[in-house]
Amino acid sequence: MNQPKVKRVRDLVDGVLLLDKPVGFSSNDALIKAKRVLNAKKAGHTGTLDPFATGLLPLCFGEATKFSQDLLEADKTYQTVVHLGQTTDTGDTEGEVLETRDVNVTLAQIHAVLEQFRGPIAQVPPMYSALKRDGKPLYEYARAGITLEREARHVVIHKLELVAYQAPMLTLSVTCSKGTYIRVLGQDIGAALGCGAHLNALRRTQVGPLTMENMIALDALVAHPEPLSLLAPVDALLASFPAVQLTDALAQRFLNGQRLALGKETVAVPAQPGRVRVYLDDKLLGTAMLGDYAILAPERLIAFTAQ
C-alpha cells in the first residue's frame, strides 16, 4: 500500500540572496532551486534574466518580497559581448542564424554609433520576449512563425562604454533604465554599423544599489553548510532611500498605518521629501513617502517581529 506523501513544512525566511545565475537557467528555475535549498515558504525574484544570460539575480524571501517592486523599477548595469556580422531570430546565441555579413568597421565608426544610443532612445520589444498579447507571451507567437506589430518603448541608456573590440566581438558596458532590452540594443548597434549583430554573452553586474560584491553561485549555494547565513537583511533592497528613525510611540502608530506629522519626537528626518525607509532603532518597519511639512505616509509595512 502506498504511503501518503508528507507535505514539506517550509520555514519563515526573511532576507535577500544575491545569486549569480548560471547559463541555461531561467530566473524562475534559479528561484525554485534557491527556495528549496533555503526551505523558504515565500520567495520571488526582482526581474528576469534570459536563460543564456548570467549574473546578479536578487532573490527575495519572506518580508523582502514586499519590496521587490523597487528593484523592478531600478536601473540595471550589464556587460555584454555583441557578435557583429551575424543576426539571429532571437537576437542572441539561442536563435537560428538569419544572415552573416563581413565586418569592416573601425573604432571611430563604433564610437560614433555608440554615441547615437546614449540617453533617451526608443526600442521595439523583440518577438522573443515575455511581453503578452491577448494573454499569450510574444515568444509563443514567434515560435509559431507569427510576427506581430509592437509599439516602440522609450528607455534611457545612462551609460554605454566600449570595453574591448576584437572583430567580430564588441564588448560593452551598459547602464540603463528599466524595460531596456540589451538584445535589441545589440541588434540596433549592429544595424547602425551596417553589418548586423546578435548578443554572444550577457552578464548583469548591478541592480539598483545591489552589486556583485556578495554574490554567490548556485552550485556554491547548494553546497554551503549554512545557506541561511548568506542572506542579506531585508533593507538591503532599500539602501538608496534615506532613513527615518521613529520613537516607540510613533512606531506603533506607523505600524497601524497612520500618517504621522514628524517633529521633535523623531530621531532623524531627511531634508528632502520622497520615499524613505523607516526604523525603530535598527528594526526596519517598512517604507513610506515623506511629504511636505514632514508628513510621513506609510506605504509597505513589515511585521515588527520579522527581522
C-alpha positions as CSV (number, residue, x, y, z in Angstrom):
1,M,0.0,0.0,0.0
2,N,1.4,3.4,-1.0
3,Q,2.1,5.7,1.9
4,P,0.6,9.2,1.6
5,K,3.1,11.9,0.8
6,V,4.0,14.1,3.7
7,K,3.8,17.8,2.8
8,R,7.1,19.5,3.3
9,V,7.0,22.2,6.0
10,R,8.6,25.4,4.8
11,D,10.3,27.9,7.1
12,L,9.6,31.6,7.5
13,V,12.7,33.0,6.0
14,D,13.3,36.8,5.6
15,G,16.1,38.3,3.6
16,V,17.8,38.9,0.2
17,L,20.1,36.5,-1.6
18,L,22.3,37.9,-4.3
19,L,22.6,34.9,-6.7
20,D,24.9,34.6,-9.7
21,K,22.5,33.0,-12.1
22,P,24.2,30.4,-14.3
23,V,23.8,30.0,-18.1
24,G,20.9,27.7,-19.0
25,F,18.6,28.5,-16.1
26,S,15.6,30.7,-16.3
27,S,15.2,33.2,-13.4
28,N,12.3,31.1,-12.1
29,D,14.2,27.9,-12.3
30,A,17.0,29.5,-10.2
31,L,14.5,30.9,-7.7
32,I,12.9,27.5,-7.2
33,K,16.2,25.8,-6.6
34,A,17.3,28.5,-4.1
35,K,13.9,28.4,-2.4
36,R,14.3,24.6,-1.9
37,V,17.9,25.0,-0.6
38,L,16.7,27.6,2.0
39,N,13.5,25.7,2.7
40,A,11.7,29.1,2.4
41,K,8.0,29.4,2.5
42,K,7.7,32.6,0.3
43,A,10.1,33.8,-2.4
44,G,10.3,35.9,-5.5
45,H,12.8,37.5,-7.9
46,T,13.3,41.1,-8.9
47,G,13.2,40.9,-12.7
48,T,14.1,38.2,-15.2
49,L,17.4,37.3,-16.8
50,D,17.3,35.4,-20.1
51,P,18.4,31.8,-19.8
52,F,21.6,32.5,-21.8
53,A,22.5,35.4,-19.5
54,T,24.4,35.2,-16.2
55,G,25.0,37.4,-13.3
56,L,23.2,39.3,-10.5
57,L,19.7,38.0,-9.7
58,P,18.5,39.3,-6.4
59,L,16.1,36.8,-4.8
60,C,13.7,38.0,-2.1
61,F,12.4,35.8,0.7
62,G,9.6,36.4,3.2
63,E,9.1,40.0,4.1
64,A,11.6,41.1,1.5
65,T,9.1,40.2,-1.3
66,K,7.1,43.2,-0.3
67,F,9.9,45.5,-1.6
68,S,10.9,43.6,-4.7
69,Q,9.0,46.2,-6.9
70,D,11.6,48.8,-6.1
71,L,14.3,46.7,-7.8
72,L,12.0,46.1,-10.8
73,E,11.9,49.8,-11.2
74,A,15.6,50.3,-10.7
75,D,18.4,50.9,-13.2
76,K,20.5,47.9,-14.2
77,T,24.1,47.5,-15.3
78,Y,25.3,44.8,-17.8
79,Q,28.5,43.7,-19.5
80,T,27.7,42.3,-22.9
81,V,29.6,40.8,-25.9
82,V,28.0,41.8,-29.2
83,H,28.8,39.5,-32.2
84,L,29.0,41.8,-35.2
85,G,28.2,40.5,-38.7
86,Q,25.7,37.8,-37.7
87,T,22.0,38.2,-37.0
88,T,19.7,35.6,-35.3
89,D,16.0,35.4,-35.0
90,T,16.2,35.7,-31.2
91,G,18.9,38.3,-31.1
92,D,21.1,36.0,-29.0
93,T,23.0,32.7,-29.2
94,E,19.9,30.6,-28.7
95,G,18.3,31.5,-32.1
96,E,18.8,30.4,-35.7
97,V,21.2,32.4,-37.8
98,L,19.4,34.6,-40.3
99,E,22.3,36.4,-42.0
100,T,26.1,36.6,-42.0
101,R,28.0,39.6,-43.3
102,D,31.6,40.7,-43.4
103,V,32.7,43.0,-40.6
104,N,34.7,46.0,-41.8
105,V,34.2,48.7,-39.1
106,T,36.7,50.9,-37.4
107,L,36.9,52.1,-33.8
108,A,36.0,55.6,-35.0
109,Q,32.8,54.2,-36.5
110,I,32.0,52.2,-33.4
111,H,32.4,55.3,-31.1
112,A,30.2,57.3,-33.4
113,V,27.5,54.8,-33.4
114,L,27.6,54.2,-29.6
115,E,27.0,58.0,-29.2
116,Q,23.7,57.6,-31.0
117,F,22.4,55.2,-28.4
118,R,23.3,57.2,-25.3
119,G,20.5,59.0,-23.4
120,P,16.7,58.5,-24.2
121,I,16.1,56.1,-27.1
122,A,13.1,54.2,-28.5
123,Q,13.2,50.4,-28.6
124,V,10.8,48.0,-30.3
125,P,10.4,45.0,-28.0
126,P,11.6,41.7,-29.5
127,M,9.2,39.0,-30.6
128,Y,11.2,36.6,-28.4
129,S,10.1,38.2,-25.1
130,A,7.7,37.5,-22.3
131,L,5.5,40.5,-23.1
132,K,1.9,39.4,-23.5
133,R,-0.6,39.9,-26.3
134,D,-4.1,38.7,-25.7
135,G,-2.9,36.8,-22.7
136,K,-0.2,34.9,-24.6
137,P,3.6,35.8,-24.4
138,L,5.1,37.1,-27.6
139,Y,7.6,34.2,-27.8
140,E,4.8,31.8,-28.3
141,Y,3.7,33.7,-31.4
142,A,7.4,33.8,-32.6
143,R,7.8,30.1,-32.2
144,A,4.7,29.6,-34.3
145,G,6.2,31.8,-37.0
146,I,3.9,34.7,-36.3
147,T,5.3,38.3,-36.2
148,L,3.1,40.9,-34.5
149,E,3.3,44.7,-34.6
150,R,4.9,46.1,-31.4
151,E,4.9,49.7,-30.3
152,A,8.3,51.3,-29.6
153,R,9.1,51.9,-25.9
154,H,11.1,54.8,-24.5
155,V,14.0,53.8,-22.4
156,V,17.2,55.6,-21.2
157,I,20.8,54.4,-21.7
158,H,22.6,56.2,-18.9
159,K,26.0,54.8,-19.8
160,L,27.3,53.0,-22.8
161,E,31.0,52.3,-22.9
162,L,33.3,50.4,-25.2
163,V,35.3,47.8,-23.1
164,A,37.1,46.0,-25.9
165,Y,36.9,45.3,-29.6
166,Q,38.4,42.4,-31.4
167,A,36.4,41.8,-34.6
168,P,33.8,40.5,-34.7
169,M,33.3,40.7,-30.9
170,L,32.4,44.0,-29.4
171,T,32.4,44.2,-25.6
172,L,30.2,46.9,-24.0
173,S,29.3,48.1,-20.5
174,V,25.7,49.4,-20.3
175,T,23.8,51.1,-17.5
176,C,20.1,51.5,-18.4
177,S,16.6,52.2,-17.2
178,K,14.0,49.5,-16.5
179,G,12.5,47.8,-19.5
180,T,15.6,48.1,-21.7
181,Y,16.3,45.0,-23.9
182,I,20.1,44.6,-24.2
183,R,19.4,42.1,-27.1
184,V,17.6,44.8,-29.0
185,L,20.4,47.3,-28.2
186,G,23.0,44.9,-29.6
187,Q,20.9,44.3,-32.7
188,D,20.3,48.1,-33.3
189,I,24.0,48.8,-32.9
190,G,24.8,46.2,-35.4
191,A,22.2,47.6,-37.8
192,A,23.7,51.1,-37.4
193,L,27.1,49.8,-38.2
194,G,25.7,48.2,-41.4
195,C,26.7,44.6,-40.5
196,G,24.0,43.3,-38.2
197,A,24.7,41.7,-34.8
198,H,23.4,39.4,-32.0
199,L,24.4,39.1,-28.4
200,N,27.1,36.5,-27.8
201,A,27.1,36.9,-24.0
202,L,25.3,39.0,-21.3
203,R,26.1,39.4,-17.7
204,R,24.3,41.6,-15.2
205,T,26.6,43.3,-12.7
206,Q,24.3,45.7,-10.8
207,V,20.6,46.1,-9.9
208,G,19.8,49.5,-8.2
209,P,22.1,49.7,-5.2
210,L,23.0,46.0,-5.3
211,T,26.3,44.9,-6.7
212,M,28.2,41.6,-7.4
213,E,30.3,42.0,-4.2
214,N,28.5,39.4,-2.1
215,M,27.0,37.4,-5.0
216,I,27.1,33.6,-4.7
217,A,26.9,31.0,-7.5
218,L,24.1,28.5,-7.5
219,D,26.4,25.5,-7.0
220,A,28.1,27.1,-4.1
221,L,24.7,27.9,-2.5
222,V,23.7,24.2,-2.8
223,A,27.0,23.1,-1.3
224,H,27.1,25.7,1.5
225,P,26.7,24.2,5.1
226,E,24.8,27.2,6.4
227,P,22.9,28.8,3.4
228,L,20.8,31.0,5.6
229,S,23.9,32.8,6.7
230,L,24.3,34.1,3.1
231,L,21.1,36.2,3.3
232,A,21.4,39.9,3.4
233,P,18.8,41.8,5.6
234,V,15.5,42.9,4.1
235,D,16.6,46.6,4.0
236,A,19.5,45.7,1.6
237,L,16.8,46.3,-1.1
238,L,16.2,49.9,0.2
239,A,19.7,51.1,0.7
240,S,19.3,54.0,-1.8
241,F,16.4,55.5,0.3
242,P,17.1,57.9,3.2
243,A,16.3,56.6,6.7
244,V,13.8,57.9,9.2
245,Q,14.0,56.9,12.8
246,L,10.9,56.8,15.0
247,T,10.3,56.7,18.7
248,D,8.4,53.8,20.3
249,A,5.1,55.7,20.3
250,L,5.4,56.8,16.7
251,A,6.5,53.4,15.5
252,Q,3.3,51.8,16.9
253,R,1.2,54.4,15.1
254,F,3.2,53.9,11.9
255,L,2.6,50.1,12.0
256,N,-1.1,50.7,12.4
257,G,-1.0,52.5,9.1
258,Q,-1.4,56.1,10.4
259,R,0.0,59.1,8.7
260,L,2.4,60.9,11.0
261,A,3.4,64.6,11.4
262,L,7.1,64.3,12.2
263,G,8.6,66.7,14.6
264,K,10.9,66.6,17.6
265,E,9.8,63.1,18.5
266,T,11.8,61.6,15.6
267,V,15.5,60.9,15.8
268,A,16.2,61.9,12.2
269,V,14.2,63.4,9.3
270,P,15.7,63.7,5.7
271,A,15.8,67.3,4.4
272,Q,14.0,66.4,1.1
273,P,10.6,64.8,0.6
274,G,10.4,61.4,-1.2
275,R,10.4,57.7,-0.4
276,V,12.1,56.7,2.8
277,R,12.8,53.6,4.9
278,V,11.5,53.7,8.4
279,Y,13.1,52.3,11.5
280,L,12.7,51.8,15.2
281,D,16.3,51.6,16.4
282,D,17.8,49.0,14.0
283,K,14.5,47.4,13.2
284,L,13.1,48.0,9.7
285,L,9.3,48.9,9.9
286,G,8.7,49.5,6.2
287,T,8.7,52.2,3.6
288,A,6.8,55.5,3.4
289,M,6.5,58.7,1.5
290,L,7.8,61.8,3.2
291,G,5.8,64.7,2.0
292,D,5.6,68.4,2.6
293,Y,5.5,69.7,6.2
294,A,7.3,66.4,7.2
295,I,4.1,64.3,6.8
296,L,5.0,60.6,6.8
297,A,2.6,58.4,4.9
298,P,3.1,54.6,5.3
299,E,3.5,52.5,2.1
300,R,4.6,48.9,2.6
301,L,4.9,47.6,6.2
302,I,6.5,44.5,7.6
303,A,5.7,42.6,10.7
304,F,7.5,44.2,13.6
305,T,9.0,40.8,14.5
306,A,10.0,39.9,11.0
307,Q,13.7,40.8,11.2
